[in-house]
Amino acid sequence: MRGQMQSKKDTHKEVLLNNVLGVLIGLITMRIMLPLIEGLSFETRSIIIVTVMFCLSYTRGYAIRRFFNKRLMS
């Protein structure tokens, strides 16, 4: 089902929120995660960090997109 298009202003709000939350979540996640993976090899730490950050980024982006779409349809 096609609804109305998001305004440029709302698009900027969405992108800004996504980026600000991404930085904050990333900083908090790294602060928690780094001590937990301290003894692992560089390669293993890299794989874990990239995987966790990808999952968080995907989930955050999806949740924010759904939030703005739901708000638009209301």
C-alpha distance (Angstrom), angle and dihedral (degrees) to the residues before:
residue distance angle dihedral
M1 . . .
R2 3.78 . .
G3 3.77 119.8 .
Q4 3.73 133.8 177.0
M5 3.78 120.5 -52.7
Q6 3.76 122.2 -103.4
S7 3.80 113.8 -106.7
K8 3.81 119.8 -116.9
K9 3.80 89.0 -112.8
D10 3.81 91.9 54.1
T11 3.80 90.5 46.5
H12 3.81 89.7 54.5
K13 3.82 90.1 48.7
E14 3.79 91.0 51.0
V15 3.80 94.3 47.7
L16 3.80 92.6 45.5
L17 3.81 92.4 49.0
N18 3.80 90.9 47.9
N19 3.81 92.4 50.8
V20 3.81 96.5 43.9
L21 3.80 91.9 47.9
G22 3.80 89.3 45.9
V23 3.80 92.2 56.6
L24 3.81 93.4 45.2
I25 3.80 94.6 45.3
G26 3.81 90.5 45.1
L27 3.80 93.2 52.2
I28 3.80 92.9 47.3
T29 3.81 92.6 44.9
M30 3.81 93.5 49.9
R31 3.80 91.4 47.8
I32 3.81 89.8 54.1
M33 3.79 97.7 37.2
L34 3.81 103.6 45.2
P35 3.82 96.5 66.7
L36 3.81 89.8 46.9
I37 3.82 94.4 55.7
E38 3.80 96.9 36.4
G39 3.81 98.7 117.8
L40 3.80 97.2 47.3
S41 3.79 126.5 101.1
F42 3.80 119.3 -91.1
E43 3.80 92.2 -109.4
T44 3.80 93.5 50.3
R45 3.81 92.2 47.2
S46 3.80 90.3 49.6
I47 3.80 92.7 51.1
I48 3.81 91.9 47.9
I49 3.81 93.6 47.3
V50 3.82 94.1 47.1
T51 3.82 92.2 46.4
V52 3.81 94.7 47.9
M53 3.81 93.2 44.8
F54 3.81 91.8 47.6
C55 3.81 91.7 51.3
L56 3.80 92.3 47.0
S57 3.81 92.1 46.6
Y58 3.80 93.4 48.6
T59 3.80 92.9 47.2
R60 3.80 93.3 45.6
G61 3.80 92.7 48.5
Y62 3.80 92.1 47.4
A63 3.82 93.3 48.3
I64 3.80 93.5 47.7
R65 3.83 92.0 46.7
R66 3.81 91.0 50.8
F67 3.82 90.8 47.0
F68 3.80 92.7 53.0
N69 3.82 92.5 43.5
K70 3.80 91.6 50.8
R71 3.81 90.3 48.2
L72 3.80 90.2 49.6
M73 3.80 92.6 51.7
S74 3.83 93.7 49.2
